[in-house]
Amino acid sequence: MSINFKMIAKTFYGFEDVLADELLNLGAQKIIKGNRNVSFFGDKGFMYKSNMSLRTALKIIKPIKEFRFKDLDDYYKKIYEIKWEQYLDYSGSFLINSVVFHSKIFNNSKFTSLKAKDAIVDRYRNKYNKRPDVNSLSPQLKIEIHVNKNLCTVSLDSSGESLHKRGYKKFNSAAPLNEVLAAGIILLSGWDKKCDLLDPMCGTGTFLIEAAMIARNIAPNLNRLSFAFEKWKDWDNELFEKIEDSVKNKEIEFDNKLYGFDISNAMIRKAEKNIKISNLGVDIEVVKKDFLSTKKTDEDKLHILINPPYDKRITTDANELYKKIGDTLKNNYLFSDVWLITANLEAIKSIGLRSNKKIKLFNSNLESRLLNYNIYPGSKKNRA
């Protein structure tokens, strides 16, 4: 019988509700939203499935022990007491990543990791007269330690590399849009997949590829080369393949159009290559065009996602660019539901449109806003 255990899915600020909904739809139990994370319960198969399927998760970790400690010796002792041999042979390798908040005992994360490493190595030496190696490149076990004051949580990283690394983005730009951020924005935007979707400043195609996977219900991490749990002692390849087949069987068809513009030939070529690599079976068209010179020619509903260039990539004044974006939307893109992500909180005032929603997010380390504009003829009272 499968045993359920606690897991924690890490995410970006602002995506906690979306991630909780994803977990609920996948079948997770005891879902609790935190700050940039959501905890839940499931079995080993669910851990495999959540790593494969969650669009807004950056990592899935498995807590194995939580304790309070009085001093440095107490911390060492309680790390030492964990039965590490259940998770790793003495011939294996490990890596520790620590995060420390408000601790009077530890003033930096490196010392926290070093003390834990000493405890783990000493346990193996005392039991087997042998010890596992520390490997920073390709460890068999990735250990996460979180210290807040005198409370320590020790977890195993089941994902390995961040889950935003889907495997399709081989060609990038100077300031690429993170895949988890893109997927989260699409889900926050409420796109119903019943209309076409446009990214008028598409760069290397991240919004379009993530939208295609959402539209077809394709798990985002099916193309990843590996997950950290594949190196664990309890790795079950047969179970993994069953989960993988089950996930693939839930894919659906999508008949609407996804398309993008970019003013750069180089970006269009990169987007085309990434789209080809993704092999999603969806009509995705990218064309070299200046969005500010384009026009929507029908009254069909259109969903628009915009990630305007950062200031360093803008050849004109940022305020002027945002004004032109607003004018283009207002005059040329009627019957459109527009969602725009920006870290330029000053320039957004020049767009000249009243937003229906403003959602605080972070693009990399930059505080940003996701804004929604409904473009329709006439006044708001005549919208219907």
C-alpha positions in Angstrom: 0.0 0.0 0.0 1.3 3.5 -0.9 2.2 5.7 1.9 1.4 9.4 1.7 3.9 11.9 2.9 4.3 15.7 3.1 5.8 17.6 0.2 6.3 21.3 -0.5 6.1 22.9 -3.9 8.1 26.2 -4.2 6.8 28.9 -6.5 7.1 32.6 -7.3 5.4 35.3 -5.2 1.8 35.8 -6.4 1.3 32.2 -7.8 0.4 30.5 -4.5 -3.3 30.4 -5.4 -2.7 29.1 -8.9 -0.3 26.4 -7.7 -2.8 25.3 -5.0 -5.5 25.0 -7.8 -3.1 22.9 -9.9 -2.4 20.6 -7.0 -6.1 20.2 -6.2 -6.8 19.3 -9.9 -3.9 16.8 -9.8 -5.4 15.1 -6.7 -3.2 16.3 -3.9 -4.3 16.1 -0.3 -4.1 18.5 2.7 -3.1 21.5 0.6 -1.9 24.5 2.6 -0.8 27.7 0.9 2.4 29.4 2.3 4.6 32.3 1.2 6.0 31.4 -2.2 5.1 27.7 -1.5 2.3 25.3 -1.2 2.5 22.2 1.0 0.5 19.0 0.3 0.4 15.3 0.8 0.7 12.4 -1.7 2.6 9.2 -2.3 5.7 8.4 -4.4 3.7 8.2 -7.6 2.2 11.6 -6.9 5.6 13.0 -6.3 6.6 11.8 -9.8 3.4 13.2 -11.3 3.7 16.6 -9.6 7.2 17.1 -10.9 6.0 16.2 -14.4 2.8 18.1 -14.4 2.9 21.3 -12.3 3.3 24.4 -14.4 3.9 26.9 -11.6 6.2 24.9 -9.4 9.9 25.6 -9.3 10.8 22.7 -7.1 9.2 19.8 -5.1 10.9 19.0 -1.9 10.2 16.3 0.6 10.7 17.2 4.3 12.2 14.4 6.3 12.8 16.0 9.7 11.9 19.1 11.6 13.4 20.0 15.0 14.3 22.9 17.3 17.9 23.3 18.5 19.5 25.0 21.5 23.0 25.6 20.2 25.5 24.4 17.6 26.1 21.1 19.3 22.4 20.3 19.5 22.0 21.2 15.7 24.9 18.8 14.9 23.5 16.0 17.1 20.0 16.2 15.5 21.4 16.2 11.9 23.6 13.3 12.9 20.6 11.3 14.3 18.8 11.3 10.9 19.0 7.8 9.4 20.8 9.0 6.2 21.7 5.5 5.2 18.0 5.1 4.3 18.4 7.7 1.6 22.1 7.3 0.4 24.7 4.6 0.3 28.2 5.4 1.7 29.5 5.0 -1.9 27.2 7.8 -3.1 27.4 11.6 -3.1 25.4 14.5 -1.7 25.1 18.3 -1.7 23.6 20.6 0.9 21.9 23.9 0.2 21.0 26.0 3.3 18.8 29.0 3.9 19.0 30.9 7.2 16.6 33.5 8.7 16.9 35.4 12.0 19.3 32.9 13.6 21.5 33.9 16.5 23.6 30.7 16.1 24.2 30.8 12.3 25.1 34.0 10.6 25.5 32.5 7.1 24.2 29.6 5.1 27.6 28.2 4.2 28.5 27.5 7.8 25.0 25.9 8.3 25.7 23.5 5.4 29.2 22.8 6.6 28.1 21.8 10.1 25.4 19.5 8.6 27.9 18.0 6.2 30.2 17.2 9.2 27.3 15.5 11.0 26.3 13.4 8.0 29.9 12.3 7.2 30.6 11.4 10.8 27.5 9.2 11.0 28.7 7.2 8.0 32.3 7.0 9.3 31.1 5.7 12.6 28.8 3.1 11.1 30.7 1.9 8.0 34.2 3.4 8.3 33.5 4.9 4.9 31.8 8.2 3.8 29.9 9.5 0.8 31.4 12.4 -1.2 30.2 15.9 -1.6 29.4 16.6 -5.2 28.4 20.0 -6.3 27.8 19.0 -10.0 25.8 15.8 -10.0 25.0 14.6 -6.5 22.8 11.5 -5.9 21.1 13.3 -3.0 20.3 17.0 -2.9 19.6 18.1 0.7 17.8 21.4 1.6 18.1 22.9 5.1 15.9 25.7 6.2 16.6 27.5 9.4 14.3 30.1 10.9 15.5 31.2 14.3 16.0 27.9 16.2 13.6 25.8 14.0 15.3 23.6 11.4 13.6 21.7 8.5 15.6 19.2 6.6 14.3 18.2 3.2 15.2 16.2 0.1 15.0 18.0 -3.3 13.1 15.7 -5.6 13.3 17.9 -8.7 17.0 18.7 -9.1 17.3 21.6 -11.6 14.5 24.1 -11.3 11.3 22.9 -12.9 11.2 26.0 -15.2 13.9 24.2 -17.3 11.4 22.3 -19.4 13.8 21.2 -22.1 12.5 23.1 -25.1 14.2 26.5 -24.8 17.5 25.8 -26.5 17.7 29.3 -28.0 17.4 32.3 -25.7 17.4 36.1 -25.5 19.4 38.5 -23.3 16.5 38.8 -20.9 14.5 35.6 -21.3 11.0 35.1 -19.8 11.0 32.4 -17.2 8.8 29.5 -18.2 7.1 29.2 -14.8 6.4 32.9 -14.8 4.9 32.7 -18.3 2.7 29.7 -17.4 1.6 31.4 -14.2 0.6 34.6 -16.0 -1.4 32.6 -18.6 -3.2 30.8 -15.8 -3.8 34.0 -13.9 -5.2 35.6 -17.0 -8.0 33.1 -17.2 -7.6 32.2 -20.9 -10.4 29.8 -21.7 -8.6 28.3 -24.7 -11.7 29.1 -26.8 -10.1 31.9 -28.7 -6.8 32.7 -30.5 -3.9 34.0 -28.4 -1.3 36.6 -29.5 2.0 37.6 -28.1 2.9 40.8 -30.0 6.5 41.0 -28.6 7.2 37.3 -28.5 10.9 37.1 -28.2 11.9 33.5 -28.2 8.4 32.2 -27.9 8.0 31.3 -24.2 4.4 32.6 -23.8 3.3 30.8 -27.0 4.9 27.4 -26.1 3.5 27.5 -22.6 0.1 28.4 -23.9 0.2 25.5 -26.3 1.0 23.1 -23.5 -1.9 24.5 -21.4 -4.2 24.3 -24.4 -3.4 20.7 -25.1 -3.1 19.7 -21.4 0.5 18.6 -22.1 2.6 18.2 -18.9 5.3 20.8 -19.0 8.2 18.6 -17.9 7.8 15.5 -20.1 10.8 16.5 -22.1 13.2 17.0 -19.1 16.2 14.8 -19.3 16.1 13.9 -15.6 14.7 14.5 -12.1 16.6 14.3 -8.8 14.4 11.5 -7.5 15.7 9.2 -10.3 18.9 8.9 -8.2 17.2 8.0 -4.9 17.5 4.6 -3.4 13.7 4.0 -3.7 13.5 5.0 -7.4 10.8 3.0 -9.1 11.2 3.1 -12.9 8.2 1.0 -13.6 6.0 3.3 -11.5 7.4 6.4 -13.2 6.6 5.0 -16.7 3.0 4.2 -15.6 2.6 7.8 -14.3 4.2 9.1 -17.5 1.8 7.1 -19.7 -1.2 8.2 -17.6 -0.2 11.9 -18.0 0.2 11.5 -21.7 -3.2 10.0 -22.1 -4.8 13.1 -20.7 -3.6 15.3 -23.6 -6.4 16.9 -25.7 -6.7 18.6 -29.1 -6.7 22.4 -29.7 -7.9 24.0 -32.9 -7.5 27.7 -32.3 -4.4 29.7 -33.3 -1.4 30.9 -31.3 0.7 33.5 -33.0 3.4 36.1 -32.2 5.2 39.1 -33.6 8.6 40.4 -33.0 10.6 43.3 -34.5 13.8 41.3 -34.5 14.6 38.7 -37.2 17.0 37.0 -34.7 14.3 36.6 -32.1 11.9 35.2 -34.7 14.4 32.6 -35.8 15.1 31.6 -32.2 11.3 31.3 -31.5 10.8 29.1 -34.6 13.6 26.8 -33.4 12.2 26.5 -29.9 8.7 25.9 -31.2 10.1 23.1 -33.5 11.9 21.5 -30.5 8.8 21.6 -28.4 6.9 19.6 -31.0 3.5 20.3 -29.4 1.2 19.6 -32.4 -0.3 23.1 -32.2 -0.5 25.8 -34.9 2.0 28.4 -33.6 3.0 31.1 -36.1 5.7 33.7 -35.4 6.2 36.6 -37.9 8.6 39.5 -38.0 6.4 42.5 -37.5 6.3 45.7 -35.5 3.3 45.3 -33.3 2.8 49.1 -33.2 2.0 49.0 -37.0 -0.4 46.0 -36.9 -4.2 45.9 -36.7 -6.8 43.3 -35.8 -9.2 42.9 -38.7 -12.1 41.0 -37.2 -14.5 41.2 -34.2 -13.6 37.8 -32.8 -12.3 37.7 -29.3 -8.5 37.7 -28.9 -6.4 37.0 -25.9 -3.2 39.1 -25.8 -0.1 38.6 -23.6 2.6 41.3 -23.6 6.0 41.3 -22.0 7.5 44.7 -23.2 11.2 44.9 -23.5 13.3 46.1 -20.5 14.6 49.6 -20.5 18.1 48.5 -21.6 16.5 46.9 -24.7 14.3 50.0 -25.6 15.8 52.2 -28.3 13.3 54.9 -27.6 11.9 56.5 -24.4 10.1 54.0 -22.2 7.1 56.3 -21.6 6.8 56.9 -25.3 6.9 53.1 -26.0 4.1 52.4 -23.5 2.0 55.2 -24.9 2.3 53.7 -28.3 1.4 50.3 -27.0 -1.7 51.7 -25.4 -2.7 53.6 -28.5 -2.2 50.5 -30.7 -4.4 48.4 -28.4 -7.1 51.1 -28.1 -7.3 51.9 -31.8 -6.3 48.6 -33.5 -7.2 45.7 -31.2 -10.9 46.0 -30.3 -12.5 42.9 -28.7 -9.3 41.9 -27.0 -8.5 40.8 -23.4 -5.0 42.1 -22.8 -2.6 41.1 -20.0 0.7 43.0 -19.7 3.6 42.2 -17.4 6.1 45.0 -16.6 8.7 46.0 -14.1 8.6 49.6 -15.2 6.0 50.9 -12.8 6.5 54.5 -13.9 6.2 54.0 -17.7 3.0 52.0 -17.3 1.3 55.3 -16.3 1.8 56.4 -20.0 -0.2 53.5 -21.5 -3.4 55.6 -21.4 -5.8 52.7 -20.5 -7.6 51.9 -17.3 -6.7 48.5 -15.9 -9.3 46.1 -14.6 -6.8 44.2 -12.5 -3.3 44.8 -11.0 -1.4 41.8 -9.7 1.9 42.2 -7.9 4.5 39.7 -9.2 8.3 39.5 -9.5 10.1 39.1 -12.9 13.4 37.8 -11.8 14.2 40.0 -8.8 12.3 43.0 -10.2 9.0 43.9 -8.6 6.4 43.9 -11.4 2.8 44.3 -12.1 0.5 42.1 -14.2 -2.2 44.4 -15.6 -5.4 43.5 -17.4 -7.1 45.7 -20.0 -10.4 44.9 -21.8 -10.4 46.6 -25.2 -13.9 47.2 -26.5 -15.8 49.9 -28.4 -17.7 52.6 -26.6 -18.0 53.3 -22.9 -17.8 50.7 -20.1 -21.6 50.9 -19.6 -22.1 49.9 -23.3 -19.6 47.1 -23.1 -22.3 44.4 -23.5 
